[in-house]
Amino acid sequence: MNSLTTELAIELNPRSIRVVGVAPGSIRTPMTTTDLARDAELLNSLGFPTDGKSIGHVGEPEEIAKILTWCASPEASFITGTTIQADGGLLSRLGYEKGN
């Protein structure tokens, strides 16, 4: 996704089209809510924040919608060719724990 976002941004830049990727983490939907209830222990062991003590929380669809709205707004006019990791800090935490 990162490579595709970068390549599209380069290709579409002459047309003044910005490209921003959004990579959401665990988002509360009917499917994930069922899975969270059934597999909470496994998800916690993998670092998914189902216990209220993790760095993040299970995201809400509205949180991703706000990111997308911002990306399309004039406030984000200087952003292109990058991917926003919207996972409540999960990948950062997993990377930190691996290094320690």
C-alpha positions in Angstrom: 0.0 0.0 0.0 2.8 2.4 0.8 4.5 1.8 -2.5 1.3 2.2 -4.5 0.4 5.4 -2.6 3.9 6.9 -3.4 3.8 5.9 -7.0 0.3 7.2 -7.6 1.3 10.5 -5.9 4.2 10.9 -8.2 2.2 10.0 -11.3 -0.8 12.2 -10.5 1.2 15.2 -9.1 1.3 16.9 -12.6 -2.5 16.9 -12.5 -2.6 18.4 -9.0 -4.1 15.3 -7.6 -2.9 14.3 -4.1 -2.8 10.7 -2.9 -3.0 9.7 0.7 -3.4 6.2 1.9 -5.2 5.4 5.2 -4.3 2.0 6.8 -6.8 1.4 9.6 -6.3 -1.0 12.4 -9.0 -2.9 14.3 -12.2 -1.0 13.7 -15.5 -1.7 15.6 -17.9 -3.2 13.1 -20.4 -6.0 13.4 -17.8 -8.5 12.2 -15.0 -7.4 14.5 -17.4 -7.0 17.5 -18.3 -10.7 17.2 -14.7 -11.6 16.8 -13.6 -9.5 19.8 -16.2 -11.2 22.0 -15.1 -14.6 20.9 -11.4 -14.2 20.6 -10.5 -11.5 23.2 -7.7 -13.5 24.8 -6.0 -14.2 21.4 -6.4 -10.6 20.3 -4.9 -9.3 23.6 -1.9 -11.6 23.1 -1.4 -10.2 19.7 -1.6 -6.6 21.0 -5.1 -5.7 20.0 -6.5 -3.3 22.6 -9.5 -5.1 24.0 -8.7 -4.7 27.7 -8.8 -1.0 28.1 -5.2 -0.9 29.2 -3.4 -0.8 25.8 -2.0 2.2 24.1 -5.0 2.5 21.8 -8.5 1.3 21.6 -10.6 -0.4 19.0 -11.4 2.3 16.5 -14.8 3.6 15.6 -15.8 4.0 11.9 -16.3 7.7 12.6 -12.7 8.1 13.5 -11.5 6.8 10.1 -14.2 9.0 8.4 -12.7 12.0 10.2 -9.2 11.2 8.9 -10.5 10.8 5.3 -12.5 14.1 5.6 -9.3 15.8 6.8 -7.3 14.3 4.0 -9.7 15.7 1.4 -9.8 19.1 3.0 -7.7 22.2 2.3 -6.0 21.8 5.7 -4.2 18.7 4.2 -3.1 20.4 1.0 0.6 19.8 1.7 0.1 16.0 2.3 0.6 13.6 -0.6 2.4 10.3 -1.2 2.2 9.0 2.3 0.1 6.5 4.3 -1.5 7.4 7.6 -1.4 4.4 10.0 -4.7 4.7 11.9 -4.4 1.9 14.4 -4.4 3.5 17.8 -0.6 3.0 18.1 -0.7 -0.8 17.7 2.1 -1.1 15.2 4.3 1.4 17.2 3.7 -0.6 20.4 4.4 -4.0 18.7 7.6 -2.6 17.2 8.7 -1.1 20.5 8.0 -4.4 22.4 10.0 -6.3 19.8 13.0 -4.0 20.3 13.0 -4.4 24.1 
